[in-house]
Amino acid sequence: MSADKKTGRDRGEEWWRTGIIEMQPGVIRLRGYQIQDLIGRVSFPAMIWLMLRGELPGDDQAALLGIALGAAVDHGPQAPSIAIARMAATCGVGINNAMASAINVLGDVHGGAGEQALSFYGNIAAAIDGGASLAEAVSARLDRFFAEEKGYVPGLGHRFHPIDPRAPRLIELTRDFAGRGVVSGRFADIAEAIEAEVATRKGKT
């Protein structure tokens, strides 16, 4: 059908078309896979991987993602989003409203440290790819960061835990999976190099 002959419905369908999911009467495809072929054969972490990356992961990749997701199942009422959800629930609203209230406070300050850390680490990785050593890249990025007086280095420290009990175990498992070639381990190297350099500069971990 030529563009000038398309109906409003045709244009609407094109607007909503996506490569992530296809829905038709009696048909559900996720990234091209029939949903009935995935059910019972693909784990929940593998399904998340498929939806985000467009391909099914290997068993070890899915296992490592599952480990990361499991570590994120937290946490007590000290977390602002959980405190807000609890307060909303005491007002008599339903679970959907309470959850929406919690999600609305997630941003750069609360809940955004992981994304900020990935960006920070990505800048260091790019410098290494450009020829800098790990130590040089970390030092230069921290110089710029502290010169801008941005406060806490993304990914380091926790307002509640002196040492986050999740971090050492996640690093240990990342090293294990890297040793088996599942991931490169380069971001674990970067994270630990940042931690060591900040400890040297500040005199504390």
Secondary structure, 3 states (H helix, E strand, C coil): CCHHHCCHHHHHHHHHCCCCEEEECCEEEECCEEHHHHCCCCCHHHHHHHHHHCCCCCHHHHHHHHHHHHHCCCCCCCCHHHHHHHHHHHCCCCHHHHHHHHHCCCCCCCCCHHHHHHHHHHHHHHHHHCCCCHHHHHHHHHHHHHHCCCCCCCCCCCCCCCCCCHHHHHHHHHHHHHHCCCCCCHHHHHHHHHHHHHHHHHCCC
